Amino acid sequence: MRGVQQRKEPTKSEILAGEISSNIVGDVFVQILALGFFFLALVAFFNNSVTGFVILLVIGLLWEWLFIHLILKIRKLKAQKEEEDAHPTVPVTFAEALYKNKGYTYGIACELYCKQFAKNEKTLTEEDKKIIWGNSYDDFAYLLMWIFENNYYQPSAEMDEDDIRETRNFIARIKRHTKTPADFLEGSEGYFMEDEVKEKARAFVKEYFEGAYMDAVKAFAKEHLNAELYGFPFRWEDYEAFKPRIDEAYREYSEESE
């Protein structure tokens, strides 16, 4: 359902150019070998060594055949490169992850949870672990809910029709408050892609998440929840209290971008 980080791949034209260069080098080497065996065959002939002459001549002809084969291959590659340069293949791009949490914060959330409720990690129930997983997404849940609530979400280009339908249905449940953003992240294995934010808000979301957002969440948790980051569950009343901070940051960003 989720993509991988964007990576730059060499173009088809660049790949073909590399193959042409490699084949030219190989062809020159093969031609030198062929000429070498022809020379040795000539030496054998003048020394009246018929057997040596025949053997060396045959080997030289084999190398010459390989030389001609490589010449034809180079011509074919050059034709392909000319065609590619005239009509370039559109490169495949991969969506980049805006948020990626493969359990990196679970340990912190678990430690805080066990400390708060005087529990031992070895005896945690499945319900305890579910709560901890939810807390481990504290660093993105509010911003993700803001994206959903303001209809800035769009399906990633890498999602198929079934994923799109399933995701839209899940977001509808979040908006009805029967599921949470933490549930969404758990279902997506901790991934949220950049292209899942509409173009209108994408630059802001990326800049805010990588900048002031984290400090704002930490300050909010300390002042209003008396908790540390990764030590509190997602609650709707808390989101409503924090949401004005995101709205204000977006307003300021929009004004500066005008």
N, C-alpha and C positions, 0 to 999 in steps of 0.2 A: 504493500500500500504506500509505503514511503520511499522516496528516492535516495540517491546517494549524493555526496558532495560533487559540485561541479569540477570538472577537470578538463584541461586543454589537451586535445588530441591533435596529432599532426594531420594536415590535410592530405587528401588522396594524392594531390599533385606533388607534395613534398615526399610522400612515400615512394611514388614512382620515380622521382628524381634520384632518390637514394638507391633504388634498385638499378637504375641505369648506370650510375657511377660505379657501383659494385661490379656490374657485369662488364663494363669497359675495362676495369682493372684486371678482372679475371681473363678477359679475352686477350689482352696484351700479353699476359703471362703464358697463356696457352699457345699463342702464336710464336713466342720466343722458344718454347719447348719444341713445337713442330719444326721450326727452322733448325733447331739444334740437332734433332734426329735426322733431318734431311741432310745436314752437313756430315753427320757421322756416317750415314748411309753412303754418301759420295766418297768419303775417305775409305770405307770398306770396299767399295767398288774398285777404286784405283789400287787397292792392295790385293785385288783378286780374291776377296772373301765374299763369295756369292751368298752363302748362308747368312753372314753378318749383314750384307747389303739388303737382302730380302727382309730380314727381321726388323732392321732399323727403319727401312722404308715403310713397312706396314705400321710400325708404331708411330712414325711421323705422320702417316695418312690418317691414323685414328685421332691424333691430336689436331690435325688440320680439319677433320670432320667436326670435332668439338668446337673449333674456332668458328667455323661457318655457322654452326648451330647457335652459338652465342651471338653472332652478328645478327642473325634473323630475330633472335629474342630481343636484342637491343632495339632493332627497328620497330618491333611490335610494341615495346614499352614506350618508345618515343611517340608513336602514333596515339597510344592511350593517354599519354601526358598532354599532347596537343589537344585532344578531345576534352580532357579534364580542364585544361586552362581555358578553353573556349566556353565550356558549360560546366562550371564548378559544381561539385556535389555539395549539397547543404550539409554542414557538419552536424553531428548529433550532439546536443547539449544535455546536461543533466542538472536537475534542480539542486540547489544548495540548501543545506539544512539551516534554518534560522535558529531552531532549538533542537538540541540533541542530548538526551539524557538516558544513557544505557545503564542506569543504576548507579551512576557515580555519586549521587547524593543520598542514596539509600542508607549508607552506613552512618552518616551524620544524623539523618532523621531517626534512625533506629536508636542511636545513643541518646538522643534527646527524649524520645518517647519512653524508653526504659527508665531514664532518670526521673521523668515527670510522674510516671505511674508506678514506680518501684517494681519494675518487671525485669526478668532475666531473658536475654536474647534467646537462650537455648529453649525456653519454655513458652515462647510466643505462639499464640494461636493464629490460625489463618485470618481471622478477623483483625487481630493486631497487625499482622503483616500488611493487610489491605490498607489499613489506616496509615501505616508508615509509608507505604508507596505513595499514597495521596499526598502526604506531607512533603515527600521528596520532590514534588513538582511545585512547591511554593514559589520558586524563582521565576515561574512563567504563567501560572494559572490565572492571575488577575489580568494580565495583558492579553492572554488568549481569550478570556471571556469578553473583554472589551472588543476584540476583533469580531467575535461572533455576534455580539449584541448590536454593533454598528453596521452589520452586514458587509464587512470588509473581507469576509472569507470567500475564497473561490477554490475549486478543486485543482490539485496539482496536475500539470500536464502529463505526469507519469502514471496517473491513476486510470484504471479501466472503468467501464461503465458500472460494473457491480460495486467497485470501491466507492465511486461517486455517489451512487444511490444510498449505499450503506452509511456513508459519512454524512450526507445531508439529513438522513433520518435521525442519526445520532445527535447532530447539532440541534435539530428541532426539539429533541428530548431535553437537551441542555437548556434551551431557551424556556422550556416549560418547567425547569428546575427539578426534573426527575433524574437527571444526570449532571455531573459536574465537569469542568474543564480537566480536572485531574483524571477522571474516568476516561476522557477522550485521549489524553496522553498515554495512559496505561494501555489503551487499546491500540495505539499506534506505535507501541514499543519505544515511547519517549521521543519520537521524531515529530517535527513540524517544519515543513519546507517553506522557503522564502516565497515561492510562487503560489502558495496558498493564501497569501495576502494580496488583495487587489492592488493594482498599480497606484491608485490614488493615495493609499496609506502605507505602501510598502517601504518607501524610503524612511518615513517617520518611524515606523515600527522597528525597523532594523537599527536606526540610529539611537532611538530611545532605549531599546532593549540592551544594546551594547554600551550604553552610556549611563544616564541618570536613573534609569528604572530600578536597578537592583538596590541602589542606596535608598531609593524612595520606599521600596518594599521593606527593607530592613528597619528603616526609621518608623514606618507605620506599625510594624510588628512589635517593636519595642514600646512605642508610645500608646498604642490602642489595644494591643493584645497581650502585652507583657510577656512576649515570647520571642524566641530567636527564629531566624530563617530556618526552614525545614522542621520547625517544631510546632506547627499549628495546621489544622485542617482548613480546607476551603469552605467558607460559609458565605451565604448570599448577603447577609447584613454587613459582613466585613468587606465584601467586594463593593457594595454600594457606598460604603464609607471611603474606600480607596479610589473609586472610579473618578471622582472630580480631579484627582491629581493627574491622571492620564489625559482627561479632557483638557485640562489647562496646558499640559505639555504639548498636546497636539495643536491647540490654538496658537501657542507661541511659535511652534514650528511652522505652521501655515502662514503666519504673519511675516516671519523672517524669510520665507521662501517666495513671497510675492514680489 
